[in-house]
Amino acid sequence: MPGRPPGHRATVPSPPPVRCLGLRRGRERPVSEPIRVLIADDHEVVRRGLRAFLATEPEITVVAEAADGESAVRLAEAHRPDVVLMDLVMPGLDGVEATRRILAVSPESRVIVLTSYPDDERVVPAIRAGALSYLLKDVAPDQLIAAIRAARRGEPVLHPVAATRLMREMHRPAPATPELTPREREVLALVAKGLSNQEIAARLYIAERTVKSHISSLLAKLGLEDRTQLAIYAIRNRLVEE
């Protein structure tokens, strides 16, 4: 694997990742096509190392590199990569939110989190954002290639810490779904369709300040941070009419 930035703390090599056989997400591409990869990491040495390593695999093509989350989203929309290698901690937009936005603009892309952090509290937000796999940067080179190939097939590959954390999460009682008023559901659906506050107000015959109030209420109830997250929530929970 590529070298690490100065000051990186040495860690004991991780055990092999867990292959989640039988679980697939999305459409499988023909194996004859090269796997098109986008690298998102704020450390240039990591990006260069990954690009050089992946260049040794004839079936893999690196189509773009991003040094921050915003650039990753723009490049994903432009290139529609098969696989995104996503760091979690980057300046500006972090890897979790970048993952959400990438999958909104390039739904066929599969995101592999590739991070230095084994902290299990990072796992669930990344997977909930849509990441397919979760690996640490000390992953063996052949295991990284295997994970990229598995991602093309829509098969998750998880670091053991991630697998353990997800198993614990699955056994927790499901939280109650926030109850939304009919008006909040209407506003949420229109936000997901890309309407501005002014357009929503005109569509529903209400004041713009009332729309802002509904959006603030939705953000608080759903534990979300912005309109993009509201839109993704609405789409994933099928609250938007076709």
N, C-alpha and C positions, 0 to 999 in steps of 0.2 A: 504493500500500500504506500501511497505517497507520504512524504515527511510531514511532520506537524509543525505548527507555528512555534516560535520561541516562547518558552514559558509554559508549554503544554505539560501537564502532569502525567508522568508515566503510569500506566495501569497494567494490571495483570491481564494477559490475553483472555478474551472472552471464550466461553464454550461455544460449540457450533450453534448457529441459529436453528430455530425450529421451523421446519417446513409444514405449512398448514394444508395438507393434502385434502383434496375434495372441495376446497373453498375456492371459488373463482369469482372475479368481479369484472364485468364488462365484456367486450367483444375480443376474441382472440384473433390476432393478425396472422396472415400466412407466414409460415416460417421461412419462406424464400426471401422475404423482404428484410433488409437490415434493420436492426433495432436502433431507433433514433433517440438519442439521449441528450437531455439538458442538465447541466451541472449548475447548482445554485449553492455557493459557499462564499463567505466574505474573505477568506484567506486565499490569496493568489497562489501560494505554494501548493495548497490542497487542490485547487482547480487545475493547475498545471500538471500535478502528479497524476490526478485522475484521468485527465485527457491523454497524457502520455501512456498510461497503463491501458486504458480502453482502446487506444490506437493499435495495440498488439492483437486485438480481437477482430478479425475480418468481418464478423457478423454484426459489429456494433459501430455506429457512427455518432460522434458527438456533434450536434448541430448548433449548440450555443452554450455560452457560459454567462452566469449572472453573479454579481458581487453583493446583491441585496435583494430583498423580497419584491420590491416594486419592479425591478428589472426582470426578475424571474417571471412575474406575471405577464409583462409585456412580451417577453421572448417566447413564452409558452403560447400566447395567443397568436404570435406571428409564425411560429414553427410547428405547432401542434406535435410535440415530441411524444414518442411512445412511452418513454420513462423519464422521470425527473428525479435526480439525486439531490435531495433537499436537506441542507443544514437547518437546524432549528434556531440557532442564535445568530442573528444577522442585524446590522443597523437598520433602523426604520422598521419596515414591515417584517415581523418575525416569520419563521418557517411555518408555523401553524396557520396563521392568517394567509400567508402566501399560498399554502396548499389549498385552502378553501377557494381562494380567488382563481387559482390556476384551473381547478376542476370546474369552476363556473364558466370559464372561457374556453376550456379544452377538455371536455368531459371524457374523452377517450384516453387521455394521458393517465399513467399510473405513477404514483409518487412513492418513492422509497426514501424514508427518512434515514439520513446517514449523519450521525451526530457523535460528539465526544462525550455526551452526557448520558449515563445509565440511569439517572434519577427516574424512578418509576412514575412520579407525578407528571412527567412530561408525556408519557405514553398515551394515555387516554385522550387528552386534547388533540394529539396528532392524528390518532386513528379516527376520532370523531370528525375531524376536519376532512377526512377522506383519504388519508395516507393508506397505502396498501401494505407496506412493509416497514419494519423499524429495525435498523442495524446500527452498531457502533463502528467508529472509524478504525478500530483495531481488527475488524473482520478480515479473515484470510482472503487473499486475492481471488482464489478459485470460488470461494463462497459468495463474494460480491458478484462475480460473473454469473454464478448459478441463480442468484437473487434477481438479477436483471433479466435473465432468460425466463424465470418464473413469472416475473411481472408482465412480460409480454403475453403469457398465458393467463394472466389474471389471478395468479396464485400467490397468497401472502407468504412472506418469510419473516419470522420474528426473532429478534434476540431473546434469549431465555428470560431476561428481566421483563421484557415487553409481554411475552407470553404469559408469565406468572401474573403480571399486573392485570391483564385482560381477563384472565380466569377469575381473579378476585372480583373484578368489576361485574362480571356476568352473574356472580352469585349474590350480589347486593340486591335488596328489594328495589324495584323500579320506582323512581320518584313520580309523584302525581303530575300529570300533564297540566300545565297552567290553563285555567279556564279563561277563554277570551270571549268578550262580548261580540255580538253580531257585527257591530260597527267596527270593532278592532280587527275582526277577520276581513272585513271589506277593505279597510285601509292596508292591512298586511298584504292582501292579494294585489292591490294596485301598486304598492311599493315594489313587489316582486316583478311586476310588469314594467318597471322602470319609470313610472310617472313621478313627476316632481310634486312637492307639497301643493303648489298652486293648481296643478292639473288634477290632483286628487280632490282638492276642495271644490273645484268646478264640477267634477264628475259626481260627487256625492251631495252637492248643494249645501256645503257647510263652510264655515270660516277657515281660513288658512291656519289661524292660531289653534283652532280645534284639531286640525290634522296634526300639528306639531305636538299637541297634548296627547293624542292617541299614540303617536310614534314613541314619545317618551314613556308612556305606559307600557307599550309593547316591549321596548328594550328592557325595562325594569322587570316585567313579568317573566320574560324568557331568558334573562341573564345574558343578553347580547350587547354588543358595543356600537354597532353602526347599521346603516341601511343595507349594506352588502350582506351582513350576517342575517338580517331580517329576511332578505330576498331568498337566500339559500335555505333558511329554515322553512319558509313558505313552500318552496319547491320540493324540498325533501319530504315534507309532511303533506304534500298534495293538497295544499290550500289554494292553489291557483287553478282557475278554470282554463281549459284549452281554448 
